[in-house]
Amino acid sequence: MIHLDTLNRGELFNELSELAREQGVNNKDRWTQLVDEVLDSHLSDAELNPDNDLIGLKTALSDMWEVYESTAGEETIKAIDEDPETPHA
């Protein structure tokens, strides 16, 4: 099987950030679950080499929760907390 190894930590963080915004991730536990899901997906698609330091990569990405949270900004946090079913004026 060919392993592409084309994804770096920055690209994975960008993907995670986008997915987290779409899914309304608002805590570190859910962020860590998302990290697991994304890495598993890329492993199954052979976009990551299982022989690489995946534990280190997972730890580094999980620890980037604070970076995501600080870059998400108040507007995103407000949007995450907002109920889409509530009528707006």
N, C-alpha and C positions, 0 to 999 in steps of 0.2 A: 504494500500500500504506500502511496506517495503522501508525504506530509508536507503541506505547503509552508507552514510556519510564517505566514505573511502578516500575522496580527501582532502588533506590539502593544505594550501596556497603555499607551496614549490612545490608540484606536479602540481598544477594549473599553477604556474609561469613557470615551465619547459615546460608544454604543450603549453602555450601561446607563449613562446620564440621560440619553434620549429615551430609552425604555423606561427608566425610573419616572421621568416626567409624564410619559404616556400612561403609565400604570398607577400614578399617584403614590409612589413610594415616599413614605414620610417618617421612616425610622430605620435604624441601623440593622435590625434583624431582617427586615424585608429586603434591604439593600444586599445583605449577605446572601440571602436566598437567591436573589437575582444574579449575583456573581456566580453562584453555583450553576444556575440554569444556563447562563450564557456560556460559561466555560465548557459545560457538558455538551452543549449544542455544537460548539466549535470543535470539540474533540470528536464527536460522532460524525461531523462533516469533514474530518481529517484536515482541518485548518490549523490545528495545534498538534504538536508532537507530544505524545504521552511520555516520552523520555525526558522532556524538559522539566524544569523545576516548577511544576504546576501548583504545588503547595505554596511555594514562595509567591507565585503570581496571584493565587487566590488570596493569600494574606495581604499582599500589597493592594490589590483592588478592594478588598473588604475594608482596609484601613483608609481608603480614599472617600469613605462616607462623609467625613467632615468637609472635604474639598467640594463634593457634590452639594452638600447641604448649604455651604457658604455661597456657592455660585448659583444655586437655584433661586435665591432672592426671595423677598417677601411676596412679590407678585405670584410666583410659582407656588409658594406655600399656601397663599390665600386661595389660589385656584385648586390646589389639592384638597383643601378643607371645604370648599364650596360645594353645596349640594346641587347637582345639575337639575333636579326635579323642582327646586324652589322657583316660583315665578319671580321675574326681575322687573323692576320699574323701567 
